[in-house]
Amino acid sequence: MTAKPGPHQWRGVIEEYRDRLDIPEGTPAITLREGGTPLVSSEWLSGLTGAQVWLKVEGDNPTGSFKDRGMTAAISVAAFQGAKAVVCASTGNTSASMAAYAVKAGLKPLVLVPEGKIAAGKMAQAIVHGAQVIMVRGNFDDCLRIARGLSENYPVALVNSVNPVRLQGQKTASFEIVDFLGEAPDFHFLPVGNAGNISAYWMGYNEYVASGNATRLPVMRGFQAEGAAPLVTGEPFPNPETKATAIRVGNPASWKLAEAAAGESGGSFTALTDNEILAAQHKLASSDGVFVEPASAAGVAGLLKALEDGESFTGTSIVITVTGHGLKDTATALEGLGDLVDNIVDPDVESAAAAAGLV
Ligand code: F0G
């Protein structure tokens, strides 16, 4: 029996936005129905700022991060062009996403990750989807250099965001935001690592203004971890270090595009301490019910820091992309919390009531 797509089933970002994507005509979509993620109103941050603050919850994508938007595009094109194997360097999310889309397309996934610096959930995803995982004694930047070298010398297609097709898929997040709000927000905040995402958002917003779907552009503000903040200092970090391992990148591939996004929009890059990032992660989970991985909270931490520094956002609209799901890295989320369970009781109502302080 052929499934009939119902009128309300989101088709994935290629079919929803095919006429706006620069991919070869007739490319069949390899999709897990990514995109169409919720824009959740943050009562907590709206209350603090006097702005309307929205969270673009990208952890709701099929493999739990925004990477699926670019990966559906990159894998679809690679498969259409006859690739048999694909390779990527990753801090974890790209590899999880690539592995899933590659096997769906019948391609062999090869993953290069920095040894010991990948959250367990992401590593599990790559392994369970059947990727060949190679751990590199080095950082993400080393992995990307090797991935490029492999793709130049061997029959494997590179699907990192240096592959322009990735940004084509990722720019659909801006389209969704404008389609939902009816206009671009005043500000867009997001974490920045290898800098593909901020570049893709900026491209998407600009294209929507050019086609008349939006009448203005947001101010783009990117946030990095203090120990991996090349876009803030203007210099590569040879030894990037942060607990937000997803953005542990010292020499971003899309450096120039990201600078253009911040520069042209009147935005900026700001560094945050790991403590600021982790505090924002916890506050977001306990206030808004949205559990994101550490790196994904950088935009929220950035807004809190801006408020602390005396900036005013009253009356504006702010979209913050929270890029990946909290379940990918529970170890970091629970670090330092001590005893996780308050009480262990006998199996009866009275004991539970007493332990809960109800009597
Ligand atoms: N947030 C998360 C959860 C990420 O995984 C990444 C990047 C970013 C933000 C930053 O996005 O690189 O486009 O600036 N992760 C890459 C990876 C590096 O390999 O999964 P970016």
Residues whose N, C-alpha, C, O or C-beta is under 5 A from the ligand:
A	BS01	F0G	A89 S90 T91 G92 N93 T94 P191 V192 G193 N194 A195 G196 N197 I198 A246 A295 S296 T323 G324
